[in-house]
């Protein structure tokens, strides 16, 4: 459970208790339901992280786009609904080279242009081998806060938790030509455990 979820749930439950005390119990029920939803939304399950030269999904959700950006990079977009786990994880292990926050709009995150114009946080990780892997936390129509717990210079493991996006969002991953994509449009993926891509020339057990 993410700490923010506990705080929200306690505040809403306290509000529900106060409303119930001052009026009728039924009037406090919506706040109790919201408190229960916050506990559900901010869940943070443990995940088995695959080993080997792989890039894992940084988020739970649905693959809504796979496209070439400039003939060298492939962008994989993952849309998170309010029912998905919103804790984000690093797709690869390595050193965080750069974190760049960008203010922007709050369009529906599944829209193609959301990657360019929405509020976002872009993280660049340099693995031990190959080029950098970039992934972007993108706010959506309901997501009004992007959280990142890491700083440039820190070393992360594949599948390590790096932050979260609150209430519906999207995460884009940019992979170089050394990666072979392993997912397709419409696939559902889980952060830290679903393999997005495998390094070319590397065997299953490498």
Buried (B, 14 or more C-beta within 10 A) or exposed (E): EBEBBEEBBEBBBEBBBEBBEEEEEEEBEEBBEBBEBBBEBBEBEEBEBBEEBBBBBBBBBBBBBBEEEEEEBBBBBBBBBBEBBBBBBBBBBBBBEEBEEBEBEBBEBBBEEBBEBBBBBBBBBBBEEBBBBBBBBBBBBBBBEBBBEBEEEEEBEBBBBBBBBBBBBBBBBBBBEBBBBBBEEEBEBBBBBBBBBBBEEBEEEE
